[in-house]
Each structure stands twice: as structure tokens, then as C-alpha cells.
Amino acid sequence: MTSPRVSVTDKRRTFRNLHESGCFVIPNPWNVGTACFLQAQGFKALASTSSGFAHAQGYADGAIARDSVLAHLREIAAAVDIPVNADFEGGYADDPTTVAENVRLAVATGIAGISIEDATGDGSNPLYDFDLAVARVRAARATIDKTNGPIFTARSEGFIVGRPDLVETIRRLTAFADAGADCLYAPGIQTREQITAVVQAVSPKPVNFLMSSATNFTVSDLAQMGVRRISLGGTLSRVAWTAVSKAVRLIAEEGRFDLLSGAMPNAELNAFFREDAKRREP
């Protein structure tokens, strides 16, 4: 399935260049089909989504084993000619040494970037202690430095795990930047004031902003705030789930098929994927 036209080195170089200026949207496919379709819409890079992939496999976010995620990353990265950033959750380990080894395995899948977060998955203690969180970033950085340069994004998850403390979030992000992260990310921040504060705190390093719901902010608005990268997380997959949910509930509860109207024709999808499969031929 791997395209012979664009090497992993070229994808990583392209991805690094995208982070140097301007602002770009990096949508999140959850399988090969959505990755190929998003590439065809002209996006310059993609990012995996842990939640989108997990839900498609019948699991909750965070419940997919590391090796399944690695196989998924390898498949997505090979299917497209543009860079793919990996949502690698918390590195699938607590201790820095094992995080570093898992990052090494992820880099070997052909991804152009990787994101590591500081959430523990433990509701009673949702964030790693500050020093451990920084050590995990430093360990991941050391491993990435032994490769040919995927972009490394460090995430602080306070705003989405019940710890919406902007001061603490910025403390962590600036420490992660000092520990070697190329890009910083605080999913869950929403206001202009929060976004601007994060951008200014880690400048000149780029910031990823999560667009997870409808908002009045446009790409231009976020660019003016200094955001370099806009991702959608699992939102696109939830849009698909929402459409399916509404349609099947109407069928189940009222015996009506109204929401099937307007669906993309099978012939249109077949035509697209026939052509895209030719691109993916070795």
C-alpha cells in the first residue's frame, strides 16, 4: 500500500516546514479510507485520533493496546503521501524509560510527528506529577533525537481531565518546551485570552489548538492569535457517529428513513477509491 513517491524523510521535512510559519489545519482520520479522502481535499498533513480509532474498533478511548495502535499508525502513514502526526496518548507507559522505548516503536511506523500527553488515566490523580511529566518529555525527546526528525508535540491535559488551571498548564507547557518539545498543545482551552496566553508563554515554539466543537473562531482568527496548527481530535469521527445515530434512531423509533436522503452515492465513493487505490499501488 505504501506510495513510492514520497519518502518518510520527505514527509518529516514537509511537516517540520509547516510548523515554521503560517497556520494550517491538521484533520484527524480514523482509518485508511478517511485518511485518503482527507488528503484528497487538499490538507497538507493529517493526525491520528485515539478516540476515533478506538470507537471504530468498539472500545472506549484509551482502551486500545499499544501494538494495535502501532499497526494502525503504520497503516495510516503508508496510505497517504502527506505527513501524519500520531496521537500516541501517554506513551503507553508511566515511566520515562518505557515511554522512550514505545516512542521508538512509534517512530518506526513512518509517522512524521508524535504527540505525548501528561494525563495518567486515573480520575483521582489525572495528571502526572510535574517532575515525572517533564522527565517523560525529556526521555521521548532523547529517543526522537536518534531518528531523522519527526516533530515532537507535548500536551498538557488539565483542561480536559478536570484540572482547568491555566497557570499550571502554562507552567507545564513551558517546562515541556525547555525539555525539548517542538510543539505545545493544551487541549480544552477555548477563549481568546487562554489561547493568546499559551501562545505567548511558549513563543517562539508553535502551538496546536484543538477545535473540538462549533465555534465562531476561524482559521484566520486563530492565526492572528499566533496558533500555528489546528487539529480536530476525534470530532470528525463524532460527526459521522452523530449522523448514523440520528438516522438509525429515527428508523428504530419511528420506522422512518428520512435521514437517508442526501447520502453520498455508492458510485461516487467507488470512483474515488478506485482512483486512490491506483495511487497507493507500489
C-alpha positions in Angstrom: 0.0 0.0 0.0 3.0 2.3 0.5 3.3 5.0 -2.1 6.7 5.0 -3.7 6.6 8.7 -4.4 7.1 10.3 -1.0 9.7 9.0 1.5 9.3 9.2 5.3 12.2 11.6 5.3 10.4 13.9 2.9 7.2 13.8 4.9 9.1 14.7 8.0 10.8 17.6 6.3 7.5 18.8 5.0 5.9 18.6 8.4 8.7 20.5 10.0 8.5 23.2 7.4 4.7 23.6 8.0 5.5 24.5 11.7 7.9 27.3 10.8 5.3 29.9 9.7 1.6 30.4 9.0 -1.3 28.4 10.3 -2.6 25.0 9.0 -5.4 22.6 9.7 -4.5 19.0 10.5 -7.7 16.9 10.4 -7.9 13.5 12.1 -8.8 10.4 10.1 -9.6 7.2 11.9 -8.9 4.6 9.2 -7.3 4.4 5.7 -10.5 5.5 3.9 -10.9 8.7 5.8 -7.2 9.4 5.6 -7.2 9.1 1.8 -10.3 11.1 1.5 -9.0 14.0 3.7 -5.7 14.0 1.7 -7.8 14.4 -1.5 -9.4 17.5 -0.1 -6.0 19.3 -0.1 -5.0 19.2 3.5 -1.2 19.4 4.0 -1.0 17.0 6.9 -3.1 14.6 9.0 -3.1 13.4 12.6 -4.4 10.2 14.0 -7.1 10.2 16.7 -7.0 7.8 19.6 -10.7 8.2 20.3 -11.8 8.0 16.7 -9.8 4.8 16.2 -10.9 3.3 19.5 -14.6 3.9 18.8 -14.4 2.4 15.3 -12.9 -0.7 16.9 -15.6 -0.9 19.6 -13.6 0.4 22.5 -13.5 3.4 24.7 -10.8 6.0 24.2 -7.6 4.8 25.9 -8.6 1.1 25.9 -6.7 0.1 22.7 -3.4 -1.8 23.3 -0.1 -0.3 22.2 0.6 -2.9 19.4 -2.8 -2.3 17.8 -2.2 1.4 17.8 1.3 0.9 16.2 -0.3 -1.2 13.5 -2.9 1.5 12.9 -0.2 4.2 12.7 1.8 2.2 10.2 -1.3 1.6 8.0 -2.4 5.3 8.0 1.2 6.6 7.4 1.7 4.2 4.5 -1.7 5.1 2.9 -1.1 8.8 2.2 1.6 11.0 0.7 1.4 13.7 3.3 2.7 13.8 6.8 0.8 12.0 9.6 1.1 13.0 13.3 0.5 10.3 15.8 -1.8 10.7 18.8 0.3 8.4 21.0 -1.7 9.2 24.1 0.5 9.0 27.2 3.1 6.8 25.5 1.5 3.6 26.8 3.6 3.6 30.0 4.2 5.6 33.1 8.0 5.5 33.5 10.2 7.6 31.2 12.3 4.6 30.0 9.3 2.6 28.7 7.8 5.7 27.2 11.0 6.3 25.3 11.0 2.7 24.0 7.4 3.0 22.9 8.2 6.2 21.1 11.0 4.5 19.3 8.5 1.9 18.1 6.0 4.6 17.0 8.7 6.5 15.1 9.5 3.3 13.1 5.9 3.2 11.7 6.7 6.0 9.4 4.9 8.9 11.2 6.1 12.4 10.7 5.2 13.6 14.2 4.1 12.3 17.6 2.2 13.7 20.5 2.7 12.6 24.1 0.3 13.8 26.9 0.7 14.2 30.7 -2.7 12.5 31.6 -2.5 9.4 33.8 -5.9 7.9 33.0 -6.5 7.9 36.8 -9.5 10.0 37.7 -8.3 10.6 41.3 -4.9 11.8 40.1 -5.4 12.8 36.4 -2.0 14.4 35.7 1.4 13.0 36.2 3.4 14.8 38.9 5.2 17.8 37.4 8.8 16.3 37.6 7.7 13.0 36.2 5.8 14.7 33.4 8.9 16.6 32.4 11.1 13.5 32.7 8.8 11.7 30.3 9.0 14.5 27.7 12.8 14.6 28.1 13.0 10.8 27.6 10.8 11.0 24.4 13.0 13.8 23.1 16.2 11.8 23.6 14.7 8.9 21.6 13.4 11.2 18.8 16.9 12.8 18.5 18.2 9.3 17.4 15.9 9.3 14.4 15.6 11.5 11.3 13.5 14.2 12.9 9.7 13.7 13.5 8.1 16.7 15.1 7.5 16.1 18.8 4.4 17.6 20.4 4.0 17.7 24.2 0.4 18.0 25.5 -0.8 19.1 28.9 -4.3 17.8 29.5 -5.5 19.7 32.6 -8.4 21.4 30.8 -9.9 18.1 29.6 -9.3 16.0 32.8 -10.9 18.2 35.3 -7.9 20.4 36.2 -8.6 23.6 34.2 -5.8 25.7 35.7 -4.2 28.0 33.1 -1.3 28.9 35.3 -0.4 25.2 35.9 -1.0 24.4 32.3 1.4 27.1 31.2 4.0 26.0 33.8 3.9 22.5 32.3 4.0 23.6 28.7 6.9 25.9 29.2 8.8 23.1 31.0 8.0 20.7 28.2 9.3 23.3 25.7 12.5 23.6 27.7 12.7 19.7 27.8 12.8 19.6 24.0 9.2 19.6 22.7 8.9 21.1 19.2 5.3 22.0 19.5 3.0 22.6 22.5 -0.7 21.7 23.0 -3.3 22.3 25.7 -6.5 20.7 24.5 -9.6 22.2 26.0 -8.5 25.8 26.2 -11.3 27.8 24.5 -11.2 31.6 25.0 -9.1 34.1 23.1 -7.4 35.0 26.4 -6.4 31.4 27.1 -5.2 30.8 23.6 -3.1 34.0 23.5 -1.6 33.3 26.9 -0.4 29.9 25.9 1.0 31.1 22.6 2.9 33.9 24.2 4.2 31.7 27.0 5.9 29.2 24.7 6.9 31.5 21.9 8.7 31.1 19.5 7.7 27.4 19.6 4.4 26.6 17.7 1.1 25.8 19.4 -1.5 23.3 18.4 -5.1 24.3 19.1 -7.9 21.7 19.4 -11.1 22.6 17.5 -13.5 20.2 19.1 -16.9 21.9 18.6 -18.6 24.6 16.6 -17.1 28.0 17.3 -17.0 31.5 15.9 -13.2 31.2 15.6 -12.0 30.8 12.0 -8.6 29.7 10.8 -7.8 33.4 10.2 -8.8 34.3 13.8 -6.6 31.6 15.3 -3.7 32.5 13.0 -4.0 36.1 14.2 -3.8 34.8 17.8 -0.5 33.1 16.9 -1.8 29.5 16.6 0.3 27.5 14.1 -1.6 24.2 13.9 -5.3 23.4 14.3 -6.4 19.8 14.9 -9.8 18.4 15.2 -9.2 15.4 17.5 -12.0 12.9 17.4 -14.5 15.5 16.3 -14.8 14.4 12.7 -15.5 10.8 13.7 -18.1 12.0 16.2 -19.8 14.0 13.3 -20.0 10.6 11.5 -21.3 8.9 14.6 -23.9 11.6 15.1 -25.2 11.3 11.6 -25.5 7.5 11.9 -27.1 7.8 15.4 -29.8 10.2 14.2 -30.6 8.1 11.2 -30.8 4.7 12.9 -32.8 6.1 15.9 -35.4 7.5 13.6 -35.6 4.1 11.9 -35.8 2.2 15.2 -38.2 4.5 17.0 -40.5 5.8 14.2 -39.9 3.4 11.3 -38.9 6.4 9.1 -36.0 6.7 6.7 -36.0 10.4 6.1 -32.3 10.9 7.1 -31.0 8.5 4.5 -31.6 11.2 1.9 -28.6 13.2 0.8 -26.2 10.4 1.4 -23.1 10.2 -0.8 -23.8 7.8 -3.8 -22.1 4.5 -3.7 -20.8 5.1 -7.2 -19.1 8.3 -6.1 -17.2 6.6 -3.3 -16.3 3.7 -5.6 -14.9 6.1 -8.2 -12.9 7.9 -5.6 -11.4 4.8 -4.0 -10.7 3.1 -7.4 -8.5 6.1 -8.3 -6.9 6.4 -4.9 -6.0 2.7 -4.9 -4.0 3.3 -8.1 -2.1 6.0 -6.3 -1.3 3.6 -3.5 0.0 0.8 -5.8 3.7 0.2 -5.3 
